[in-house]
Amino acid sequence: MVKDSKLIEGVQRRATKLVQATEHWKYENRLAYLRLPRLDMRRVRCDLIDTFKIMNSIYDVRSELFFHLDEGGRRGHEKKLFKKRFKLDVRKYVFSNRVVDRWNQLPEKCIKCSNVNTFKKHISIELEPESYSML
């Protein structure tokens, strides 16, 4: 999977060099100039959007198949998810497990959005500083 990510990132790296004003810039600077997120941040954003859709029954699937609400009474929003612990890597990186930490870190204003487009705007603001953290 890391190998595939590097290959895809390489395509984005080459494509950003096609913009005339930026061909000699560092990759991170080209991304910031073009307002493009790194691939890993794009994946995080997509995971969070899918989680929002599952948790709000926008997708026609039962959320219990993917997630369990955390009943520990911890601080934060009311839709905190419980993260299962696995010893083997096979299940550690599955969607329903890898998204839990990011979902639980979101502020309540993101979780309580009334529709997907509003949620996308909120998480873009939340994730933007991380997208360009390499600068």
URWOPE-V125592 format. One record per residue. N is the residue number from 1. SS is DSSP state (H for helix, E for strand, L for the rest). PHI is phi in whole degrees, 0 to 359 (* if undefined). BURIAL is # if it has 9 or more other C-alpha atoms within 8 Angstrom, else .. Layout:
n: {N:N}
ss: {SS:SS}
phi: {PHI:PHI}
burial: {BURIAL:BURIAL}
This chain:
n: {1:2:3:4:5:6:7:8:9:10:11:12:13:14:15:16:17:18:19:20:21:22:23:24:25:26:27:28:29:30:31:32:33:34:35:36:37:38:39:40:41:42:43:44:45:46:47:48:49:50:51:52:53:54:55:56:57:58:59:60:61:62:63:64:65:66:67:68:69:70:71:72:73:74:75:76:77:78:79:80:81:82:83:84:85:86:87:88:89:90:91:92:93:94:95:96:97:98:99:100:101:102:103:104:105:106:107:108:109:110:111:112:113:114:115:116:117:118:119:120:121:122:123:124:125:126:127:128:129:130:131:132:133:134:135}
ss: {L:H:H:H:H:H:H:H:H:H:H:H:H:H:H:H:L:L:L:H:H:H:L:L:L:L:H:H:H:H:H:H:H:H:L:L:L:L:H:H:H:H:H:H:H:H:H:H:H:H:H:H:H:H:H:L:L:L:L:L:L:L:H:H:H:L:L:L:E:L:L:L:L:L:L:L:L:L:L:L:E:L:L:L:L:L:L:L:H:H:H:H:L:L:H:H:H:H:L:H:H:H:H:H:H:L:L:H:H:H:H:L:L:L:L:H:H:H:H:H:H:H:H:H:H:H:H:H:H:H:H:L:L:L:L}
phi: {*:297:298:296:298:293:296:292:298:297:296:295:299:292:295:290:287:286:285:304:288:242:299:255:279:293:304:298:291:298:299:296:297:274:57:253:278:293:301:296:286:295:294:300:299:296:299:293:295:296:296:302:295:292:292:254:57:281:278:273:223:279:297:296:289:253:227:234:292:281:258:279:68:283:293:114:280:279:251:296:256:273:259:285:258:230:275:268:294:304:260:298:252:286:315:294:256:286:273:300:299:296:298:293:277:293:287:299:298:286:295:270:300:275:212:293:297:295:300:301:297:295:286:297:293:293:271:304:301:287:299:242:293:280:286}
burial: {.:.:.:.:#:.:.:.:#:.:.:.:#:.:.:#:#:.:.:.:.:#:#:.:.:.:.:#:#:#:#:#:.:.:.:.:#:#:.:.:#:#:.:#:#:.:#:#:#:.:#:#:#:#:.:.:#:.:.:.:.:.:#:.:.:.:#:.:.:#:.:.:.:.:.:#:#:.:.:#:#:#:.:.:.:.:.:.:.:.:.:#:.:.:.:.:#:#:#:#:.:#:#:#:.:#:.:#:.:#:#:.:#:.:.:#:.:#:#:#:.:#:#:#:.:.:#:#:.:.:#:#:.:.:.}
